[in-house]
Each structure stands twice: as C-alpha cells, then as structure tokens.
Amino acid sequence: MPDELPFPESLCHRCAAPPRYVRTKSSLFILCPLMPEERKYPPQPVRSCPLFRPREK
C-alpha cells in the first residue's frame, strides 16, 4: 500500500474488513472482501456502506 491512501475520505480505510489495494498501470482500486462478487470494487470514495464495521483501535 502506498504511503498516502487513495481516496483518503473513503470508509474503506477504516473498515474492520481489511480492504485490498489493487494497482494497475494507470489506476488503483480498493477491493472489498465483504461485497458480493459483482460489486467487489465499489466506486470511490465510499461515504456510506451497509457492510461497514469500524476497525477496533
């Protein structure tokens, strides 16, 4: 993962289900392990999500 998070305001970075960062030559995607297969890469930035669970500190 880069030092600076992509889409810093996205809920994905603070979710208990750790996202996976997938980089291509021209883009960076955030893969959600909880989303159904057809929505694994939610449009960013995610501002609300029914599956979001805050990460414990």
PDB file with one MODEL, atoms N, CA, C and O in Angstrom:
MODEL        1
ATOM      1  N   MET A   1       0.854  -1.184   0.000  1.00  0.00           N
ATOM      2  CA  MET A   1       0.000   0.000   0.000  1.00  0.00           C
ATOM      3  C   MET A   1       0.896   1.242   0.000  1.00  0.00           C
ATOM      4  O   MET A   1       1.915   1.276   0.690  1.00  0.00           O
ATOM      5  N   PRO A   2       0.522   2.238  -0.757  1.00  0.00           N
ATOM      6  CA  PRO A   2       1.351   3.448  -0.784  1.00  0.00           C
ATOM      7  C   PRO A   2       1.296   4.187   0.545  1.00  0.00           C
ATOM      8  O   PRO A   2       0.406   3.955   1.363  1.00  0.00           O
ATOM      9  N   ASP A   3       2.268   5.090   0.751  1.00  0.00           N
ATOM     10  CA  ASP A   3       2.287   5.880   1.980  1.00  0.00           C
ATOM     11  C   ASP A   3       1.012   6.714   2.118  1.00  0.00           C
ATOM     12  O   ASP A   3       0.453   6.848   3.207  1.00  0.00           O
ATOM     13  N   GLU A   4       0.574   7.262   1.004  1.00  0.00           N
ATOM     14  CA  GLU A   4      -0.616   8.094   1.018  1.00  0.00           C
ATOM     15  C   GLU A   4      -1.794   7.263   0.507  1.00  0.00           C
ATOM     16  O   GLU A   4      -1.720   6.677  -0.573  1.00  0.00           O
ATOM     17  N   LEU A   5      -2.879   7.213   1.283  1.00  0.00           N
ATOM     18  CA  LEU A   5      -4.026   6.404   0.898  1.00  0.00           C
ATOM     19  C   LEU A   5      -4.786   7.032  -0.271  1.00  0.00           C
ATOM     20  O   LEU A   5      -4.963   8.249  -0.323  1.00  0.00           O
ATOM     21  N   PRO A   6      -5.233   6.190  -1.211  1.00  0.00           N
ATOM     22  CA  PRO A   6      -6.071   6.710  -2.282  1.00  0.00           C
ATOM     23  C   PRO A   6      -7.452   7.014  -1.712  1.00  0.00           C
ATOM     24  O   PRO A   6      -7.918   6.303  -0.821  1.00  0.00           O
ATOM     25  N   PHE A   7      -8.098   8.031  -2.197  1.00  0.00           N
ATOM     26  CA  PHE A   7      -9.429   8.401  -1.699  1.00  0.00           C
ATOM     27  C   PHE A   7      -9.425   8.455  -0.167  1.00  0.00           C
ATOM     28  O   PHE A   7     -10.134   7.675   0.468  1.00  0.00           O
ATOM     29  N   PRO A   8      -8.656   9.343   0.430  1.00  0.00           N
ATOM     30  CA  PRO A   8      -8.475   9.358   1.887  1.00  0.00           C
ATOM     31  C   PRO A   8      -9.765   9.463   2.680  1.00  0.00           C
ATOM     32  O   PRO A   8      -9.805   9.031   3.832  1.00  0.00           O
ATOM     33  N   GLU A   9     -10.819  10.021   2.104  1.00  0.00           N
ATOM     34  CA  GLU A   9     -12.080  10.166   2.833  1.00  0.00           C
ATOM     35  C   GLU A   9     -12.956   8.906   2.782  1.00  0.00           C
ATOM     36  O   GLU A   9     -14.022   8.878   3.396  1.00  0.00           O
ATOM     37  N   SER A  10     -12.526   7.878   2.067  1.00  0.00           N
ATOM     38  CA  SER A  10     -13.310   6.650   1.918  1.00  0.00           C
ATOM     39  C   SER A  10     -13.410   5.878   3.233  1.00  0.00           C
ATOM     40  O   SER A  10     -12.443   5.786   3.990  1.00  0.00           O
ATOM     41  N   LEU A  11     -14.594   5.329   3.490  1.00  0.00           N
ATOM     42  CA  LEU A  11     -14.800   4.491   4.675  1.00  0.00           C
ATOM     43  C   LEU A  11     -13.967   3.208   4.622  1.00  0.00           C
ATOM     44  O   LEU A  11     -13.653   2.622   5.658  1.00  0.00           O
ATOM     45  N   CYS A  12     -13.620   2.786   3.437  1.00  0.00           N
ATOM     46  CA  CYS A  12     -12.899   1.518   3.274  1.00  0.00           C
ATOM     47  C   CYS A  12     -11.645   1.442   4.145  1.00  0.00           C
ATOM     48  O   CYS A  12     -11.324   0.382   4.683  1.00  0.00           O
ATOM     49  N   HIS A  13     -10.943   2.554   4.282  1.00  0.00           N
ATOM     50  CA  HIS A  13      -9.696   2.560   5.047  1.00  0.00           C
ATOM     51  C   HIS A  13      -9.917   2.343   6.538  1.00  0.00           C
ATOM     52  O   HIS A  13      -8.998   1.945   7.254  1.00  0.00           O
ATOM     53  N   ARG A  14     -11.118   2.601   6.998  1.00  0.00           N
ATOM     54  CA  ARG A  14     -11.409   2.482   8.434  1.00  0.00           C
ATOM     55  C   ARG A  14     -12.272   1.260   8.757  1.00  0.00           C
ATOM     56  O   ARG A  14     -12.751   1.121   9.883  1.00  0.00           O
ATOM     57  N   CYS A  15     -12.470   0.386   7.789  1.00  0.00           N
ATOM     58  CA  CYS A  15     -13.358  -0.769   7.959  1.00  0.00           C
ATOM     59  C   CYS A  15     -12.610  -1.946   8.589  1.00  0.00           C
ATOM     60  O   CYS A  15     -11.427  -2.157   8.322  1.00  0.00           O
ATOM     61  N   ALA A  16     -13.313  -2.702   9.423  1.00  0.00           N
ATOM     62  CA  ALA A  16     -12.727  -3.876  10.078  1.00  0.00           C
ATOM     63  C   ALA A  16     -12.394  -4.977   9.074  1.00  0.00           C
ATOM     64  O   ALA A  16     -11.490  -5.779   9.308  1.00  0.00           O
ATOM     65  N   ALA A  17     -13.118  -5.018   7.959  1.00  0.00           N
ATOM     66  CA  ALA A  17     -12.790  -5.984   6.895  1.00  0.00           C
ATOM     67  C   ALA A  17     -11.693  -5.335   6.065  1.00  0.00           C
ATOM     68  O   ALA A  17     -11.979  -4.441   5.268  1.00  0.00           O
ATOM     69  N   PRO A  18     -10.467  -5.754   6.228  1.00  0.00           N
ATOM     70  CA  PRO A  18      -9.375  -5.029   5.589  1.00  0.00           C
ATOM     71  C   PRO A  18      -9.486  -5.023   4.072  1.00  0.00           C
ATOM     72  O   PRO A  18      -9.587  -6.083   3.454  1.00  0.00           O
ATOM     73  N   PRO A  19      -9.468  -3.844   3.469  1.00  0.00           N
ATOM     74  CA  PRO A  19      -9.515  -3.764   2.011  1.00  0.00           C
ATOM     75  C   PRO A  19      -8.184  -4.183   1.409  1.00  0.00           C
ATOM     76  O   PRO A  19      -7.145  -4.160   2.068  1.00  0.00           O
ATOM     77  N   ARG A  20      -8.242  -4.564   0.143  1.00  0.00           N
ATOM     78  CA  ARG A  20      -7.019  -4.873  -0.589  1.00  0.00           C
ATOM     79  C   ARG A  20      -6.858  -3.829  -1.673  1.00  0.00           C
ATOM     80  O   ARG A  20      -7.821  -3.493  -2.362  1.00  0.00           O
ATOM     81  N   TYR A  21      -5.677  -3.325  -1.829  1.00  0.00           N
ATOM     82  CA  TYR A  21      -5.395  -2.291  -2.805  1.00  0.00           C
ATOM     83  C   TYR A  21      -4.822  -2.959  -4.057  1.00  0.00           C
ATOM     84  O   TYR A  21      -3.799  -3.642  -3.999  1.00  0.00           O
ATOM     85  N   VAL A  22      -5.503  -2.750  -5.192  1.00  0.00           N
ATOM     86  CA  VAL A  22      -5.121  -3.380  -6.449  1.00  0.00           C
ATOM     87  C   VAL A  22      -4.679  -2.285  -7.413  1.00  0.00           C
ATOM     88  O   VAL A  22      -5.464  -1.406  -7.770  1.00  0.00           O
ATOM     89  N   ARG A  23      -3.429  -2.345  -7.827  1.00  0.00           N
ATOM     90  CA  ARG A  23      -2.864  -1.316  -8.700  1.00  0.00           C
ATOM     91  C   ARG A  23      -2.679  -1.884 -10.110  1.00  0.00           C
ATOM     92  O   ARG A  23      -2.166  -2.988 -10.296  1.00  0.00           O
ATOM     93  N   THR A  24      -3.111  -1.096 -11.088  1.00  0.00           N
ATOM     94  CA  THR A  24      -2.828  -1.399 -12.484  1.00  0.00           C
ATOM     95  C   THR A  24      -1.849  -0.333 -12.966  1.00  0.00           C
ATOM     96  O   THR A  24      -1.398   0.490 -12.170  1.00  0.00           O
ATOM     97  N   LYS A  25      -1.519  -0.335 -14.231  1.00  0.00           N
ATOM     98  CA  LYS A  25      -0.591   0.673 -14.758  1.00  0.00           C
ATOM     99  C   LYS A  25      -1.128   2.085 -14.593  1.00  0.00           C
ATOM    100  O   LYS A  25      -0.363   3.024 -14.371  1.00  0.00           O
ATOM    101  N   SER A  26      -2.436   2.235 -14.700  1.00  0.00           N
ATOM    102  CA  SER A  26      -2.999   3.588 -14.692  1.00  0.00           C
ATOM    103  C   SER A  26      -3.996   3.868 -13.574  1.00  0.00           C
ATOM    104  O   SER A  26      -4.464   5.000 -13.455  1.00  0.00           O
ATOM    105  N   SER A  27      -4.336   2.885 -12.757  1.00  0.00           N
ATOM    106  CA  SER A  27      -5.379   3.091 -11.735  1.00  0.00           C
ATOM    107  C   SER A  27      -5.057   2.337 -10.459  1.00  0.00           C
ATOM    108  O   SER A  27      -4.189   1.466 -10.425  1.00  0.00           O
ATOM    109  N   LEU A  28      -5.776   2.694  -9.425  1.00  0.00           N
ATOM    110  CA  LEU A  28      -5.698   1.973  -8.166  1.00  0.00           C
ATOM    111  C   LEU A  28      -7.127   1.724  -7.711  1.00  0.00           C
ATOM    112  O   LEU A  28      -7.942   2.646  -7.669  1.00  0.00           O
ATOM    113  N   PHE A  29      -7.429   0.481  -7.372  1.00  0.00           N
ATOM    114  CA  PHE A  29      -8.765   0.091  -6.955  1.00  0.00           C
ATOM    115  C   PHE A  29      -8.707  -0.426  -5.531  1.00  0.00           C
ATOM    116  O   PHE A  29      -7.675  -0.924  -5.080  1.00  0.00           O
ATOM    117  N   ILE A  30      -9.822  -0.303  -4.828  1.00  0.00           N
ATOM    118  CA  ILE A  30      -9.923  -0.841  -3.477  1.00  0.00           C
ATOM    119  C   ILE A  30     -10.908  -1.998  -3.526  1.00  0.00           C
ATOM    120  O   ILE A  30     -12.088  -1.810  -3.823  1.00  0.00           O
ATOM    121  N   LEU A  31     -10.415  -3.197  -3.230  1.00  0.00           N
ATOM    122  CA  LEU A  31     -11.238  -4.396  -3.251  1.00  0.00           C
ATOM    123  C   LEU A  31     -11.829  -4.613  -1.871  1.00  0.00           C
ATOM    124  O   LEU A  31     -11.109  -4.606  -0.872  1.00  0.00           O
ATOM    125  N   CYS A  32     -13.130  -4.803  -1.815  1.00  0.00           N
ATOM    126  CA  CYS A  32     -13.814  -5.053  -0.540  1.00  0.00           C
ATOM    127  C   CYS A  32     -14.062  -6.546  -0.386  1.00  0.00           C
ATOM    128  O   CYS A  32     -14.701  -7.146  -1.250  1.00  0.00           O
ATOM    129  N   PRO A  33     -13.574  -7.168   0.693  1.00  0.00           N
ATOM    130  CA  PRO A  33     -13.779  -8.604   0.883  1.00  0.00           C
ATOM    131  C   PRO A  33     -15.213  -8.965   1.286  1.00  0.00           C
ATOM    132  O   PRO A  33     -15.568 -10.144   1.283  1.00  0.00           O
ATOM    133  N   LEU A  34     -16.032  -7.988   1.627  1.00  0.00           N
ATOM    134  CA  LEU A  34     -17.408  -8.267   2.062  1.00  0.00           C
ATOM    135  C   LEU A  34     -18.457  -8.112   0.969  1.00  0.00           C
ATOM    136  O   LEU A  34     -19.553  -8.663   1.073  1.00  0.00           O
ATOM    137  N   MET A  35     -18.126  -7.370  -0.068  1.00  0.00           N
ATOM    138  CA  MET A  35     -19.112  -7.087  -1.108  1.00  0.00           C
ATOM    139  C   MET A  35     -19.374  -8.319  -1.964  1.00  0.00           C
ATOM    140  O   MET A  35     -18.496  -9.167  -2.126  1.00  0.00           O
ATOM    141  N   PRO A  36     -20.591  -8.417  -2.517  1.00  0.00           N
ATOM    142  CA  PRO A  36     -20.878  -9.518  -3.448  1.00  0.00           C
ATOM    143  C   PRO A  36     -19.936  -9.446  -4.657  1.00  0.00           C
ATOM    144  O   PRO A  36     -19.414  -8.380  -4.986  1.00  0.00           O
ATOM    145  N   GLU A  37     -19.733 -10.560  -5.292  1.00  0.00           N
ATOM    146  CA  GLU A  37     -18.747 -10.667  -6.381  1.00  0.00           C
ATOM    147  C   GLU A  37     -18.878  -9.580  -7.436  1.00  0.00           C
ATOM    148  O   GLU A  37     -17.864  -9.052  -7.894  1.00  0.00           O
ATOM    149  N   GLU A  38     -20.084  -9.232  -7.830  1.00  0.00           N
ATOM    150  CA  GLU A  38     -20.264  -8.233  -8.894  1.00  0.00           C
ATOM    151  C   GLU A  38     -19.991  -6.806  -8.428  1.00  0.00           C
ATOM    152  O   GLU A  38     -19.942  -5.901  -9.260  1.00  0.00           O
ATOM    153  N   ARG A  39     -19.812  -6.575  -7.137  1.00  0.00           N
ATOM    154  CA  ARG A  39     -19.558  -5.223  -6.607  1.00  0.00           C
ATOM    155  C   ARG A  39     -18.275  -5.175  -5.782  1.00  0.00           C
ATOM    156  O   ARG A  39     -18.139  -4.310  -4.917  1.00  0.00           O
ATOM    157  N   LYS A  40     -17.344  -6.072  -6.026  1.00  0.00           N
ATOM    158  CA  LYS A  40     -16.114  -6.163  -5.216  1.00  0.00           C
ATOM    159  C   LYS A  40     -15.303  -4.873  -5.177  1.00  0.00           C
ATOM    160  O   LYS A  40     -14.595  -4.605  -4.206  1.00  0.00           O
ATOM    161  N   TYR A  41     -15.412  -4.080  -6.235  1.00  0.00           N
ATOM    162  CA  TYR A  41     -14.660  -2.831  -6.319  1.00  0.00           C
ATOM    163  C   TYR A  41     -15.652  -1.671  -6.298  1.00  0.00           C
ATOM    164  O   TYR A  41     -16.035  -1.172  -7.356  1.00  0.00           O
ATOM    165  N   PRO A  42     -16.075  -1.236  -5.109  1.00  0.00           N
ATOM    166  CA  PRO A  42     -17.084  -0.170  -5.050  1.00  0.00           C
ATOM    167  C   PRO A  42     -16.539   1.149  -5.596  1.00  0.00           C
ATOM    168  O   PRO A  42     -15.353   1.442  -5.446  1.00  0.00           O
ATOM    169  N   PRO A  43     -17.400   1.943  -6.228  1.00  0.00           N
ATOM    170  CA  PRO A  43     -16.968   3.263  -6.695  1.00  0.00           C
ATOM    171  C   PRO A  43     -16.451   4.085  -5.506  1.00  0.00           C
ATOM    172  O   PRO A  43     -17.057   4.099  -4.435  1.00  0.00           O
ATOM    173  N   GLN A  44     -15.359   4.745  -5.711  1.00  0.00           N
ATOM    174  CA  GLN A  44     -14.720   5.523  -4.641  1.00  0.00           C
ATOM    175  C   GLN A  44     -14.976   7.010  -4.827  1.00  0.00           C
ATOM    176  O   GLN A  44     -15.161   7.473  -5.952  1.00  0.00           O
ATOM    177  N   PRO A  45     -14.988   7.743  -3.759  1.00  0.00           N
ATOM    178  CA  PRO A  45     -14.838   7.334  -2.364  1.00  0.00           C
ATOM    179  C   PRO A  45     -16.158   6.803  -1.804  1.00  0.00           C
ATOM    180  O   PRO A  45     -17.229   7.307  -2.140  1.00  0.00           O
ATOM    181  N   VAL A  46     -16.074   5.788  -0.955  1.00  0.00           N
ATOM    182  CA  VAL A  46     -17.252   5.234  -0.289  1.00  0.00           C
ATOM    183  C   VAL A  46     -17.545   6.116   0.924  1.00  0.00           C
ATOM    184  O   VAL A  46     -16.708   6.272   1.813  1.00  0.00           O
ATOM    185  N   ARG A  47     -18.729   6.680   0.940  1.00  0.00           N
ATOM    186  CA  ARG A  47     -19.120   7.563   2.055  1.00  0.00           C
ATOM    187  C   ARG A  47     -20.131   6.909   2.991  1.00  0.00           C
ATOM    188  O   ARG A  47     -20.259   7.311   4.147  1.00  0.00           O
ATOM    189  N   SER A  48     -20.846   5.904   2.496  1.00  0.00           N
ATOM    190  CA  SER A  48     -21.738   5.120   3.349  1.00  0.00           C
ATOM    191  C   SER A  48     -21.779   3.709   2.787  1.00  0.00           C
ATOM    192  O   SER A  48     -21.709   3.509   1.574  1.00  0.00           O
ATOM    193  N   CYS A  49     -21.892   2.737   3.677  1.00  0.00           N
ATOM    194  CA  CYS A  49     -21.877   1.336   3.260  1.00  0.00           C
ATOM    195  C   CYS A  49     -22.622   0.513   4.304  1.00  0.00           C
ATOM    196  O   CYS A  49     -22.314   0.606   5.492  1.00  0.00           O
ATOM    197  N   PRO A  50     -23.601  -0.295   3.884  1.00  0.00           N
ATOM    198  CA  PRO A  50     -24.339  -1.107   4.850  1.00  0.00           C
ATOM    199  C   PRO A  50     -23.478  -2.191   5.499  1.00  0.00           C
ATOM    200  O   PRO A  50     -23.850  -2.722   6.545  1.00  0.00           O
ATOM    201  N   LEU A  51     -22.346  -2.524   4.903  1.00  0.00           N
ATOM    202  CA  LEU A  51     -21.462  -3.568   5.444  1.00  0.00           C
ATOM    203  C   LEU A  51     -20.329  -3.012   6.300  1.00  0.00           C
ATOM    204  O   LEU A  51     -19.553  -3.780   6.869  1.00  0.00           O
ATOM    205  N   PHE A  52     -20.227  -1.703   6.397  1.00  0.00           N
ATOM    206  CA  PHE A  52     -19.134  -1.075   7.144  1.00  0.00           C
ATOM    207  C   PHE A  52     -19.198  -1.423   8.624  1.00  0.00           C
ATOM    208  O   PHE A  52     -20.245  -1.313   9.262  1.00  0.00           O
ATOM    209  N   ARG A  53     -18.055  -1.845   9.154  1.00  0.00           N
ATOM    210  CA  ARG A  53     -17.878  -2.086  10.584  1.00  0.00           C
ATOM    211  C   ARG A  53     -16.592  -1.399  10.993  1.00  0.00           C
ATOM    212  O   ARG A  53     -15.533  -1.691  10.439  1.00  0.00           O
ATOM    213  N   PRO A  54     -16.666  -0.477  11.971  1.00  0.00           N
ATOM    214  CA  PRO A  54     -15.448   0.246  12.354  1.00  0.00           C
ATOM    215  C   PRO A  54     -14.351  -0.703  12.847  1.00  0.00           C
ATOM    216  O   PRO A  54     -14.613  -1.666  13.568  1.00  0.00           O
ATOM    217  N   ARG A  55     -13.149  -0.407  12.446  1.00  0.00           N
ATOM    218  CA  ARG A  55     -11.974  -1.173  12.883  1.00  0.00           C
ATOM    219  C   ARG A  55     -11.705  -0.844  14.336  1.00  0.00           C
ATOM    220  O   ARG A  55     -11.792   0.314  14.743  1.00  0.00           O
ATOM    221  N   GLU A  56     -11.376  -1.865  15.121  1.00  0.00           N
ATOM    222  CA  GLU A  56     -11.013  -1.622  16.521  1.00  0.00           C
ATOM    223  C   GLU A  56      -9.629  -0.993  16.572  1.00  0.00           C
ATOM    224  O   GLU A  56      -8.763  -1.313  15.758  1.00  0.00           O
ATOM    225  N   LYS A  57      -9.428  -0.107  17.520  1.00  0.00           N
ATOM    226  CA  LYS A  57      -8.131   0.590  17.628  1.00  0.00           C
ATOM    227  C   LYS A  57      -7.200  -0.147  18.528  1.00  0.00           C
ATOM    228  O   LYS A  57      -6.068   0.289  18.737  1.00  0.00           O
TER     229      LYS A  57
ENDMDL
END
